[in-house]
């Protein structure tokens, strides 16, 4: 009888936690629409068994803006875009790659590094 009560209590607690998660998700859902980027990274996901560098990065600049950096492999360039916290595009620029092999993007304090 005690085991049955414990199972019922556990089941009720699981239902309560699930209901709280659904409520929380609804509270934080935004109705804003993100600006569509017409890049060339469609179908570039890689599910291979070996490692490869990530080619798209999102960084919170700390001043109310987000910076998105993406390596464009077909063009040997990087696109750097700045967004506000509502995901509205503020500015965009292209950076040419100096070396032939892309390794990654790294942030250290106020400095940004492109590894190649």
C-alpha distances in whole Angstrom, upper triangle without the diagonal:
4,5,5,6,9,10,11,13,14,15,17,19,20,21,23,25,26,27,29,31,32,33,35,37,38,39,41,43,46,49,52,53,54,58,58,60,62,62,62,59,57,55,56,53,53,50,52,50,53,53,55,56,54,57,56,55,54,54,54,57,56,59,57,58,56,58,58,60,60,62,64,64,67,69,69,68,65,64,63,62,61,59,58,54,54,55,59,61,64,66,66,68,69,69,71,70,72,71,70,66,64,61,59,59,58,58,59,60,62,63,63,63,64,63,66
4,5,5,6,9,10,11,12,14,15,16,18,20,21,23,24,26,27,29,30,32,33,35,37,38,39,41,45,47,50,52,52,56,57,58,60,60,60,57,56,54,55,51,51,48,50,49,51,51,53,54,52,55,54,53,51,52,51,55,53,56,54,55,54,56,56,57,58,60,62,63,65,67,67,66,63,62,61,60,59,57,56,52,52,53,57,59,62,64,64,66,67,67,69,68,70,69,68,64,61,59,57,57,56,55,56,56,59,61,60,61,61,61,63
4,5,5,6,9,10,10,12,14,15,16,18,20,21,22,24,26,27,29,30,31,33,35,36,38,39,43,45,48,50,50,54,54,55,58,57,58,54,53,51,51,48,48,45,47,45,48,48,50,51,49,52,51,50,49,50,49,53,52,54,53,53,52,54,53,55,55,57,59,59,62,64,64,63,60,60,59,58,57,54,54,50,50,51,55,57,59,61,62,64,64,65,66,65,67,66,65,61,58,56,54,54,53,53,54,55,57,58,58,58,59,58,60
4,5,5,6,9,10,10,12,14,15,17,18,20,21,23,24,26,27,29,30,32,33,35,37,38,42,44,47,48,49,53,53,55,57,57,57,54,52,50,51,48,48,45,47,46,48,49,51,51,50,52,51,50,49,50,49,53,52,54,52,53,52,54,53,55,55,57,59,59,62,64,64,63,60,59,59,57,56,54,53,49,50,50,54,56,59,61,61,63,64,65,66,65,68,66,65,62,59,56,54,54,54,54,55,55,58,59,58,59,59,59,61
4,5,5,6,9,10,11,12,14,15,16,18,20,21,23,24,26,27,29,30,32,33,35,36,40,43,46,47,48,52,52,54,57,57,57,54,52,51,52,48,48,46,48,47,49,49,51,52,50,52,51,50,48,49,48,51,50,53,51,52,50,53,52,54,55,57,59,60,62,64,64,63,60,59,58,56,55,53,52,48,48,49,53,55,58,60,60,63,63,64,66,65,67,66,65,62,59,57,54,54,53,53,54,54,57,58,57,58,59,59,61
4,5,5,6,9,10,10,12,14,15,16,18,20,21,23,24,26,27,29,31,32,33,35,39,41,44,46,46,50,50,52,54,54,55,51,50,49,49,45,46,43,45,44,46,46,48,48,47,49,48,47,45,46,45,49,47,50,48,49,48,50,49,51,52,54,56,57,60,61,61,60,57,56,55,54,53,50,49,46,46,47,51,53,55,57,58,60,61,61,63,62,64,63,62,59,56,53,51,51,50,50,50,51,54,55,54,55,55,55,58
4,5,5,6,9,10,10,12,14,15,16,18,20,21,23,24,26,27,29,30,32,33,37,39,42,44,44,48,48,50,52,52,52,49,47,46,46,43,43,40,43,42,44,44,46,47,45,47,46,45,44,45,44,48,47,49,47,48,46,48,48,50,50,52,54,55,57,59,59,58,55,54,53,52,51,49,48,45,45,45,49,51,54,56,56,58,59,60,61,60,63,62,60,57,54,52,50,49,49,49,50,50,53,54,53,54,54,54,56
4,5,5,6,9,10,11,12,14,15,17,18,20,21,23,24,26,27,29,31,32,36,38,41,43,44,47,48,50,52,52,53,49,48,46,47,44,44,42,44,44,46,46,48,48,46,48,47,46,44,45,44,48,47,49,47,48,46,49,48,50,50,53,55,56,58,60,60,59,56,55,54,52,51,49,48,44,44,45,48,51,53,56,56,58,59,60,62,61,64,63,62,58,55,53,51,50,50,50,51,51,54,55,54,55,55,55,58
4,5,5,6,9,10,11,12,14,15,17,18,20,21,23,25,26,27,29,31,34,37,40,41,43,46,47,49,51,51,52,49,48,46,47,44,44,42,44,44,46,45,47,47,45,47,45,44,43,43,42,46,44,47,45,46,44,47,47,49,49,52,54,55,57,59,59,58,55,53,52,51,49,47,46,42,42,43,47,49,52,54,55,57,58,59,61,60,62,62,61,57,54,52,49,49,48,48,49,49,51,53,52,53,53,54,56
4,5,5,6,9,10,11,12,14,15,17,19,20,21,23,25,26,27,29,33,35,38,39,40,44,44,46,48,48,49,46,44,43,44,40,41,38,41,40,42,41,43,43,41,44,42,41,40,40,40,43,42,44,43,43,42,44,44,46,46,48,51,51,54,56,55,54,52,51,49,48,47,44,43,40,40,41,45,47,49,52,52,54,55,56,58,57,59,58,57,54,51,48,46,46,45,45,46,46,48,50,49,50,50,50,53
4,5,5,6,9,10,11,12,14,16,17,19,20,21,23,25,26,27,31,33,36,38,39,42,43,45,47,47,47,44,43,42,42,39,40,37,40,39,42,41,43,43,41,43,42,41,39,40,40,43,42,45,42,43,42,44,43,45,45,48,50,51,53,55,55,54,51,50,49,47,46,44,43,39,39,40,44,46,49,51,51,53,54,55,57,56,59,58,57,54,50,48,46,46,45,45,46,47,49,50,49,50,50,50,53
4,5,5,6,9,10,11,12,14,15,17,18,20,21,23,25,26,30,32,35,37,38,42,43,45,47,47,48,45,44,43,44,40,41,39,42,42,44,43,45,45,42,44,42,41,39,40,39,43,41,44,41,42,41,43,43,46,46,49,50,52,54,56,56,54,51,50,49,47,46,43,42,38,38,39,43,45,48,50,51,53,54,55,58,57,60,59,58,55,52,49,47,46,46,45,47,47,49,50,49,50,51,51,54
4,5,5,6,9,10,11,12,14,15,16,18,20,21,23,25,28,31,34,36,37,40,41,43,45,46,47,43,42,41,42,39,39,38,40,40,42,41,42,42,40,42,40,38,37,37,36,40,38,41,39,40,38,41,41,43,44,46,48,50,52,54,53,52,49,48,46,45,43,41,39,36,36,37,41,43,46,48,49,51,52,53,55,54,57,56,56,52,49,47,44,43,43,42,43,43,46,47,46,47,48,48,51
4,5,5,6,9,10,11,12,14,15,17,19,20,21,23,27,29,32,33,34,38,38,40,43,43,43,40,39,38,39,35,36,34,37,37,38,38,39,39,37,39,37,36,34,35,35,38,37,39,37,38,37,39,38,40,41,43,45,46,49,51,50,49,46,45,44,42,41,39,38,34,34,35,39,41,44,46,46,49,50,50,53,52,54,54,53,50,46,44,42,41,41,40,42,42,44,45,44,45,46,46,49
4,6,5,6,9,10,11,12,14,15,17,19,20,21,25,27,30,32,33,37,38,40,42,42,43,40,39,38,39,36,37,35,38,38,40,40,41,41,38,40,38,37,35,36,35,39,38,40,37,38,37,39,39,41,41,44,46,47,49,51,51,50,47,45,44,42,41,38,37,34,33,34,38,41,43,46,46,49,50,51,53,53,55,55,54,51,48,46,43,42,42,42,43,43,45,47,45,47,47,48,50
4,5,5,6,9,10,11,12,14,16,17,19,20,24,26,29,31,33,36,37,39,42,43,44,41,40,39,40,37,38,37,40,40,42,41,41,41,38,40,38,36,34,35,34,37,36,38,35,37,35,38,38,41,41,44,46,48,50,51,51,50,47,45,44,42,40,37,36,32,32,33,37,40,42,45,45,48,49,50,53,52,55,55,54,51,48,46,43,42,41,41,42,42,44,45,44,46,46,47,50
4,5,5,6,9,10,10,12,14,15,17,18,22,25,28,29,30,34,35,37,40,40,41,38,37,36,37,34,35,34,37,37,38,37,38,37,35,37,34,33,31,32,31,34,33,35,33,34,32,35,35,37,38,41,43,44,47,48,48,46,43,42,40,39,37,35,33,30,30,31,34,37,39,42,42,45,46,47,50,49,52,51,51,48,44,42,39,38,38,37,38,38,40,42,41,42,43,44,46
4,5,5,6,9,10,11,13,14,16,17,21,23,26,27,28,32,33,35,37,38,39,36,34,34,35,32,33,31,35,35,37,36,37,36,33,35,33,32,30,31,30,34,33,35,32,33,32,34,34,36,36,39,41,42,45,46,46,45,42,40,39,37,36,33,32,29,29,30,33,36,38,41,41,44,45,46,48,48,51,50,49,46,43,41,38,38,37,37,38,39,40,42,41,42,42,43,45
4,5,5,6,9,10,11,13,15,16,19,22,25,27,28,32,33,35,38,39,40,37,36,35,36,34,35,34,37,38,40,39,39,39,35,37,34,33,31,32,31,34,33,35,32,33,32,35,34,37,38,41,42,44,46,48,48,46,43,41,40,38,36,33,32,28,28,29,32,35,38,41,41,44,46,47,49,49,52,52,51,48,45,43,40,39,39,38,40,40,41,43,42,43,44,45,47
4,6,5,6,9,10,11,13,14,18,21,24,26,27,31,32,34,37,38,39,36,36,36,36,33,35,34,37,38,39,38,38,37,34,36,33,32,29,30,28,32,30,32,29,31,30,33,33,35,36,39,41,43,46,47,47,45,42,40,38,36,34,31,30,26,26,27,31,34,36,39,40,42,44,45,48,48,51,50,50,47,44,42,39,37,37,36,37,37,39,40,39,41,42,43,46
4,5,5,6,9,10,11,12,16,19,21,23,24,28,29,31,34,34,36,33,32,32,32,30,31,30,34,34,36,34,35,34,31,32,29,28,26,27,26,29,28,30,27,28,27,30,29,32,33,36,38,39,42,43,43,41,38,36,35,33,32,29,28,24,24,25,28,31,33,36,37,39,41,42,44,44,47,47,46,43,40,38,35,34,34,33,35,34,36,38,36,38,38,40,42
4,5,5,6,9,10,11,14,17,20,21,23,27,28,30,33,33,35,32,31,31,32,30,32,31,34,35,37,35,35,35,31,33,30,29,27,28,27,30,29,31,28,29,27,30,30,32,33,36,38,40,42,43,43,41,38,36,35,33,32,29,27,24,23,24,27,30,33,36,36,39,41,42,45,45,48,48,47,44,41,39,36,35,35,34,36,36,38,39,38,39,40,41,43
4,6,5,6,9,10,14,16,19,21,23,27,28,31,34,35,37,34,33,34,35,32,34,34,37,38,39,38,38,37,33,34,31,30,27,28,27,30,29,30,27,28,27,30,30,33,34,38,39,41,43,45,45,43,40,37,36,33,32,28,27,23,22,24,27,30,33,35,37,40,41,43,46,46,49,49,49,46,42,41,38,36,36,35,37,36,37,39,38,40,41,42,45
4,5,5,6,9,12,15,18,20,21,25,27,29,32,33,35,32,32,32,33,30,32,32,35,36,37,35,35,34,31,32,29,27,24,25,23,26,25,27,24,25,24,27,27,30,32,35,37,39,41,42,42,40,37,35,33,30,29,25,24,20,20,21,25,28,30,33,34,37,39,40,43,43,46,46,46,43,40,38,35,33,33,31,33,33,34,36,35,37,37,39,42
4,5,5,6,10,13,15,17,18,22,23,26,29,30,31,29,28,29,29,27,29,29,33,34,35,33,33,32,28,29,26,25,22,23,22,25,25,26,23,24,22,25,25,28,29,32,34,36,38,39,39,37,34,32,30,28,27,23,22,19,18,19,23,25,28,31,31,34,36,38,40,40,44,44,43,41,37,36,33,31,31,30,32,32,33,35,33,35,35,37,39
4,6,5,9,11,14,16,18,22,24,26,29,30,32,30,29,30,31,29,32,32,35,37,38,36,36,34,31,31,28,27,24,25,24,27,26,27,24,24,24,27,26,30,31,34,35,38,40,40,41,39,36,33,32,29,27,24,23,19,18,19,22,26,28,31,32,35,37,39,42,42,46,46,45,43,39,38,35,34,34,33,35,34,35,37,35,37,38,39,42
4,6,8,11,14,17,19,22,24,27,30,31,34,32,31,32,33,31,34,34,37,38,39,37,37,35,31,32,28,27,24,24,22,25,24,25,21,23,22,26,26,30,31,34,36,39,41,41,41,39,36,33,31,28,26,23,21,17,16,19,21,25,27,30,32,35,37,39,42,42,45,46,46,44,40,39,35,33,33,32,33,32,33,35,34,37,37,39,42
4,6,10,12,14,16,19,21,24,27,28,30,28,28,29,30,28,30,31,34,36,36,34,33,31,28,28,25,23,20,20,19,22,21,21,18,19,19,22,22,26,27,31,32,35,37,38,38,35,32,29,28,25,23,19,18,14,13,15,18,22,24,27,28,31,33,35,38,38,42,42,42,40,36,35,31,30,29,28,30,29,30,32,31,33,33,35,38
4,7,9,11,13,17,19,21,24,26,28,26,26,27,28,26,29,29,33,35,36,34,33,31,27,27,24,23,20,21,20,23,22,23,19,20,19,22,22,25,26,30,31,33,35,36,36,34,31,28,27,24,22,19,17,14,13,14,17,20,23,26,27,30,32,34,37,38,41,42,41,39,35,35,31,30,30,29,31,31,31,32,31,33,33,35,38
4,6,8,10,14,16,19,22,24,27,25,25,26,27,26,29,30,34,36,36,34,33,31,27,27,23,22,19,20,18,21,21,21,17,17,17,20,20,24,25,28,29,32,34,34,35,32,29,26,25,21,20,16,15,12,9,11,14,17,20,23,24,28,30,32,35,36,39,40,40,38,35,34,31,29,29,28,30,30,30,31,30,32,32,35,37
4,7,10,13,15,18,21,24,26,25,24,27,28,27,30,32,35,37,38,36,34,32,29,28,24,23,21,22,21,23,23,23,19,19,19,21,21,25,26,29,30,33,34,34,35,33,30,27,25,22,20,17,15,13,10,12,13,17,20,23,24,28,30,33,36,37,40,41,41,39,36,36,32,31,31,30,33,32,32,33,32,34,34,36,39
4,6,9,12,15,18,21,24,23,23,25,26,26,29,31,34,37,37,35,33,31,27,26,22,21,18,20,18,21,21,20,17,16,16,18,18,22,23,26,27,30,31,31,32,30,27,23,22,18,17,13,12,11,7,8,10,13,16,19,20,24,26,29,32,34,37,38,38,37,33,33,30,28,29,28,31,30,29,30,29,31,31,34,36
4,7,9,12,15,17,20,20,19,22,23,23,27,29,32,35,35,33,31,29,25,23,20,20,17,19,19,21,22,21,18,17,16,17,17,20,21,24,24,27,28,28,30,27,24,21,20,17,16,13,13,12,9,8,9,12,15,17,19,22,24,27,30,31,35,36,36,35,31,32,29,27,28,27,30,30,29,30,28,30,30,32,34
4,6,9,12,14,17,17,17,20,20,21,24,26,30,32,32,30,28,25,22,20,16,16,14,16,16,18,20,19,16,14,13,14,13,16,17,20,21,24,25,25,26,23,21,17,16,13,13,10,11,10,8,6,7,9,12,15,15,19,21,23,26,28,31,32,32,31,28,28,25,23,25,24,27,27,26,27,25,26,26,28,30
4,6,10,12,15,16,16,19,20,21,24,27,30,33,33,30,28,25,22,19,16,16,15,17,17,19,21,20,17,14,13,14,12,15,16,19,19,22,23,22,24,21,19,15,15,11,12,9,11,12,10,7,6,7,11,12,13,16,18,21,24,26,29,31,30,30,26,27,25,23,25,24,28,27,26,26,24,26,25,28,29
4,6,9,12,13,13,16,17,18,22,25,28,31,30,28,26,24,20,18,15,16,15,18,19,21,23,23,20,17,15,15,13,15,14,17,17,20,20,20,22,20,17,14,15,12,14,12,14,15,13,10,10,10,13,14,13,16,17,20,23,24,28,29,29,28,25,26,24,23,25,25,29,29,28,28,25,26,25,27,28
4,6,9,10,11,14,15,16,20,23,26,29,28,26,23,21,18,15,12,14,14,17,18,20,23,23,20,17,15,14,11,12,11,14,13,16,16,16,18,16,14,11,12,10,12,12,15,16,15,11,11,10,13,13,11,13,14,17,19,21,24,26,25,24,22,23,21,20,22,23,27,27,26,25,22,23,21,24,25
4,7,9,9,13,14,16,20,23,25,29,28,26,23,22,19,16,14,16,17,20,22,23,26,26,24,21,18,17,14,14,12,14,12,15,14,15,17,15,14,12,14,13,15,15,19,20,19,15,15,13,16,15,13,14,14,17,19,20,24,25,24,24,22,23,22,21,24,25,29,30,28,28,24,25,23,25,25
4,6,8,11,11,14,17,20,22,26,25,23,20,18,16,12,11,14,15,18,21,22,26,26,24,21,18,16,12,12,9,10,8,11,11,11,14,12,11,9,12,12,15,16,19,21,20,16,16,14,17,15,12,13,12,15,16,17,21,22,20,20,18,20,18,18,22,23,27,28,27,25,22,22,19,21,21
4,6,9,8,12,15,18,20,23,23,21,18,17,15,12,12,15,17,20,23,25,28,29,27,24,21,18,15,13,10,10,7,9,8,10,12,12,12,11,14,15,18,19,23,24,24,20,20,18,20,19,16,16,14,16,16,17,20,20,19,18,16,19,18,19,22,24,28,30,29,27,23,23,20,21,20
4,6,5,8,11,15,17,20,19,18,15,14,12,9,9,13,15,19,22,24,27,28,26,23,20,17,14,12,9,9,8,9,10,12,13,13,12,12,14,15,18,19,22,23,23,19,20,18,21,20,17,17,15,17,17,17,21,20,19,18,15,17,16,17,20,22,26,28,28,26,22,21,19,20,19
4,5,8,11,14,17,20,20,19,17,17,14,12,12,16,17,21,24,26,29,30,28,25,22,20,16,16,13,13,11,12,12,15,17,16,16,15,18,18,21,21,24,25,24,20,21,20,23,22,19,20,19,20,21,21,24,24,22,21,19,20,19,20,23,26,29,31,31,29,26,25,22,23,23
4,6,8,11,13,17,18,17,15,16,14,13,13,17,19,23,26,28,31,33,31,28,24,22,19,18,15,14,13,13,13,16,18,18,18,18,20,21,24,24,27,27,26,23,24,23,26,25,23,23,22,23,23,22,26,25,22,21,19,20,19,21,24,27,30,33,32,31,27,26,23,24,23
4,6,10,12,15,15,14,12,12,11,9,11,14,17,21,24,26,29,31,30,26,23,21,17,16,12,11,11,10,11,14,15,16,15,16,18,19,22,23,26,26,26,23,24,23,26,24,22,22,20,20,20,19,22,21,19,17,15,16,16,18,21,24,27,30,30,28,24,23,20,20,20
4,7,9,13,13,12,11,11,10,10,11,14,17,20,23,26,29,31,29,26,23,21,17,16,13,13,13,13,15,18,18,18,17,18,20,21,23,24,26,26,26,23,25,24,27,26,23,24,22,22,23,21,24,23,21,18,16,16,16,18,21,23,27,29,30,28,24,23,21,20,20
4,6,9,9,9,8,10,10,11,13,16,19,22,25,28,31,33,32,29,25,23,20,18,15,15,15,14,16,19,19,20,19,20,22,23,26,26,29,29,29,26,28,27,30,29,26,26,24,24,24,22,25,23,20,17,16,16,16,18,21,24,27,30,31,29,25,24,21,20,20
4,7,8,9,10,12,12,14,16,18,21,24,27,30,32,35,34,31,27,26,23,21,19,18,19,17,19,23,22,23,23,24,25,26,29,29,32,31,31,28,31,30,33,32,29,29,28,28,27,25,28,26,23,20,19,18,18,21,23,26,29,32,33,31,28,26,24,22,22
4,6,8,9,12,13,15,17,20,23,26,29,32,35,37,36,34,30,28,25,23,20,19,20,17,20,23,22,24,23,25,27,28,31,32,34,34,34,31,34,33,35,34,31,31,29,28,28,25,27,25,22,19,18,17,18,21,23,27,30,33,34,32,28,26,24,22,22
4,7,10,13,15,17,20,22,25,27,31,33,36,38,38,35,31,30,27,25,23,21,22,20,23,26,25,26,26,28,29,31,33,34,36,36,36,34,36,35,38,36,34,33,31,30,30,27,29,26,23,20,19,18,19,22,24,27,30,33,35,33,29,27,25,23,22
4,7,10,13,15,18,20,23,26,29,31,34,37,36,34,30,28,25,23,21,19,20,18,21,24,22,24,24,26,27,29,32,33,35,35,36,33,36,34,36,35,32,31,29,28,27,24,26,23,20,17,16,15,16,19,21,25,27,31,32,30,27,24,22,19,19
4,7,9,12,15,17,20,22,26,28,30,33,33,30,27,25,22,20,18,17,18,16,19,22,20,21,21,23,24,26,28,30,32,32,33,30,33,31,33,32,29,28,26,25,24,21,23,20,18,15,13,11,12,16,18,21,23,27,28,26,23,20,18,16,16
4,7,9,12,14,18,20,24,26,29,31,31,28,24,22,19,17,14,13,15,13,16,18,16,18,17,19,21,23,25,27,30,30,31,28,30,28,30,29,26,25,23,21,21,18,20,17,15,12,10,9,10,13,15,19,22,25,26,24,20,18,15,13,13
4,6,9,11,15,17,20,22,25,28,28,25,21,19,16,13,11,10,13,11,15,17,14,15,14,16,17,20,22,24,27,27,28,25,27,25,27,25,23,22,20,18,18,15,17,15,14,10,8,6,6,9,12,15,18,22,22,20,17,14,12,10,11
4,6,8,11,14,17,19,22,25,24,22,18,16,13,11,9,9,12,12,15,16,15,15,13,14,15,17,19,20,23,23,25,22,24,22,24,23,20,20,18,17,18,16,18,17,16,13,10,8,7,9,11,14,18,20,21,19,16,14,12,12,13
4,7,11,13,17,19,22,24,24,20,17,14,11,8,6,5,8,9,12,13,12,11,9,11,12,14,17,18,22,22,23,20,22,20,21,20,17,16,15,14,15,13,16,15,14,12,9,9,7,8,12,15,18,21,21,19,15,14,11,11,12
4,7,10,14,16,19,21,20,17,13,11,7,6,4,6,9,11,14,15,14,12,9,9,10,11,14,15,18,18,19,16,18,16,18,17,15,15,14,14,16,15,18,18,17,15,12,12,9,9,12,13,17,19,19,18,14,14,12,13,15
4,7,10,12,15,18,17,14,10,8,6,5,6,9,12,14,17,17,16,14,11,11,10,10,12,13,16,16,18,15,17,16,17,16,14,15,15,15,17,16,19,19,19,17,13,13,9,7,9,10,14,16,16,15,12,12,11,13,15
4,7,9,12,14,13,11,7,6,4,6,9,12,15,18,21,20,19,17,13,12,10,9,10,10,12,12,14,12,14,13,15,15,14,15,16,16,19,19,22,22,23,21,17,16,12,10,11,11,14,15,15,15,12,14,14,16,19
4,6,9,11,11,9,6,5,6,8,11,15,18,20,23,23,21,18,15,14,11,10,9,10,12,12,15,13,15,14,15,15,15,16,17,17,20,20,22,23,24,22,19,17,13,10,10,8,11,12,11,12,10,12,14,16,19
4,5,8,8,6,5,6,9,12,15,18,21,24,27,26,25,22,18,16,13,12,10,10,10,9,13,12,14,14,14,15,16,17,19,20,23,23,26,27,28,26,22,21,17,14,13,10,12,12,11,13,12,15,17,19,23
4,6,7,6,6,7,10,12,16,19,22,25,28,26,25,22,18,16,13,12,9,10,10,11,14,13,15,14,13,14,15,16,19,19,22,23,25,26,28,26,23,22,18,14,13,10,11,10,9,11,11,14,16,19,23
4,6,7,8,10,13,16,19,23,26,28,31,30,29,25,22,20,16,15,12,12,11,10,14,15,16,16,15,17,18,20,22,22,26,26,28,30,32,30,26,25,21,18,16,12,13,11,10,13,14,17,20,23,26
4,6,8,11,14,17,21,24,26,30,32,31,29,26,22,20,17,15,11,11,9,10,13,14,15,15,13,15,17,19,22,22,26,27,29,31,33,32,28,27,24,20,18,15,16,13,12,15,16,19,21,25,28
4,7,10,14,17,20,24,26,29,32,30,30,26,22,20,16,14,10,9,6,6,10,11,12,13,12,14,16,19,22,23,27,28,30,32,34,32,29,28,24,21,20,17,18,16,15,17,17,21,23,26,29
4,7,10,13,17,20,22,26,28,26,26,22,19,16,13,10,7,5,5,6,9,9,10,10,9,11,13,15,18,20,23,24,27,29,30,29,25,25,21,18,17,15,17,15,14,16,15,18,20,23,26
4,7,10,13,17,19,22,25,24,23,20,16,14,10,8,6,5,6,7,10,8,10,9,10,11,12,14,16,18,21,22,25,26,27,26,22,22,18,15,15,13,15,15,14,15,14,16,17,20,23
4,7,10,13,16,19,22,20,19,16,12,10,7,6,5,6,9,10,13,10,11,10,10,10,10,11,13,14,17,18,21,23,24,22,19,19,15,12,12,11,14,14,12,13,11,13,14,17,20
4,7,10,13,16,18,17,17,14,10,8,6,5,6,8,11,12,14,11,12,10,11,11,9,11,12,13,16,16,20,21,21,20,16,16,13,11,12,12,16,16,15,15,12,13,13,16,18
4,7,10,13,15,14,13,10,7,6,5,7,9,11,15,16,18,14,15,13,14,12,10,10,10,10,13,13,16,17,18,16,13,13,10,8,10,11,15,16,15,14,10,11,10,13,14
4,6,9,12,11,11,9,5,5,7,9,12,14,17,19,20,16,17,15,16,14,11,11,10,10,12,12,15,16,16,14,11,12,10,9,12,14,18,20,19,17,13,13,11,13,14
4,6,9,9,7,6,4,7,9,12,15,18,21,23,24,20,21,18,19,17,14,12,10,9,10,9,12,13,12,11,8,10,9,9,13,15,19,21,20,18,14,13,10,11,11
4,6,6,6,5,6,7,11,13,17,19,23,24,25,21,21,19,20,18,14,13,10,10,10,10,13,13,12,12,10,13,12,13,17,19,23,25,24,21,18,16,13,14,13
4,5,5,7,8,11,14,17,20,23,26,28,28,25,25,22,24,21,18,16,13,12,11,10,13,12,10,10,8,12,12,14,18,21,24,27,26,23,19,17,14,14,12
4,6,8,10,12,16,18,22,24,28,30,30,26,26,23,25,22,19,17,13,14,12,11,14,14,11,12,12,15,16,18,21,24,28,30,29,26,23,21,17,17,16
4,5,8,10,14,17,20,23,27,29,29,25,25,22,23,20,16,14,10,10,9,9,12,12,11,12,12,15,16,17,21,23,26,29,27,24,21,19,16,17,15
4,7,10,13,17,20,23,27,29,30,26,26,23,23,20,17,14,10,9,7,6,9,9,8,9,9,12,13,14,18,21,24,26,25,22,18,16,13,13,11
4,7,10,13,17,20,23,26,26,23,23,19,20,17,13,10,7,6,5,5,9,10,10,11,10,13,13,13,16,18,22,24,22,19,16,14,11,13,12
4,6,10,13,16,20,22,23,20,20,16,17,14,10,8,6,5,6,7,11,12,13,13,10,12,11,10,14,15,19,21,19,16,13,12,9,12,12
4,6,10,13,17,19,20,16,16,13,13,11,7,6,5,6,9,11,14,16,16,16,14,15,13,12,15,16,19,21,19,17,14,14,12,15,15
4,7,10,14,16,17,14,14,11,11,8,6,5,6,8,11,13,16,18,19,18,15,16,14,11,13,14,17,18,16,14,11,13,12,15,16
4,7,10,13,14,11,10,7,7,6,4,7,9,11,14,16,19,21,22,22,19,19,17,14,16,15,18,19,17,16,14,15,15,18,20
4,7,10,11,9,8,6,5,5,6,9,12,14,18,19,22,24,25,25,21,22,19,16,16,15,18,17,15,16,14,16,17,20,22
4,7,8,5,5,5,5,7,9,12,15,17,21,23,26,28,29,28,24,24,21,18,19,17,20,19,17,18,17,19,20,23,25
4,5,5,6,7,7,10,12,16,19,21,25,26,29,31,32,31,27,27,24,21,21,19,21,20,18,20,19,22,23,26,29
4,5,7,10,10,13,16,19,22,24,27,28,31,33,34,32,29,28,24,22,21,19,21,20,19,21,20,23,24,27,30
4,6,9,11,14,16,20,23,25,28,30,33,35,35,34,30,30,27,24,24,22,25,24,23,24,23,26,26,29,32
4,6,9,12,13,17,19,22,25,26,30,31,32,30,27,27,24,21,22,21,23,23,22,23,21,23,24,27,29
4,6,9,12,15,18,21,24,26,30,32,32,31,28,28,25,23,24,22,25,24,23,24,22,25,25,28,30
4,6,8,12,15,17,21,23,26,28,29,29,25,26,23,21,22,21,24,23,21,22,20,22,22,25,27
4,7,11,14,17,21,23,26,28,29,29,26,27,24,21,22,20,23,22,19,20,19,21,22,25,27
4,7,11,13,17,20,22,25,26,26,24,25,22,19,20,19,22,21,18,19,17,19,19,23,24
4,7,10,14,16,19,22,23,23,20,22,19,17,19,18,21,21,19,18,16,18,17,20,22
4,7,10,13,16,19,20,21,18,20,18,16,18,18,21,21,18,17,15,16,15,18,19
4,7,10,13,15,16,17,15,18,16,15,17,18,21,22,20,18,15,15,13,16,16
4,6,9,12,14,15,13,15,14,13,15,16,19,21,18,16,13,12,10,13,13
4,6,9,11,12,12,15,14,14,17,19,21,23,21,18,15,14,11,13,12
4,6,7,9,8,11,12,12,15,18,20,22,21,18,14,12,9,10,8
4,7,9,10,12,13,14,16,19,21,23,22,18,15,13,10,10,8
4,6,8,10,12,14,17,19,21,24,23,20,17,14,10,9,6
4,7,10,13,15,18,21,23,27,26,22,19,16,12,11,7
4,6,10,13,16,19,21,25,25,21,18,14,11,9,5
4,6,9,12,16,18,22,22,18,15,12,8,6,5
4,7,10,14,16,20,20,17,14,10,8,5,5
4,7,10,13,17,17,14,11,8,6,5,7
4,7,10,13,14,11,7,6,5,6,9
4,7,10,11,8,6,5,6,8,11
4,6,7,6,5,6,9,11,15
4,6,5,6,8,11,13,17
4,6,8,11,14,16,20
4,7,10,14,16,20
4,7,10,13,16
4,7,10,13
4,6,10
4,6
4
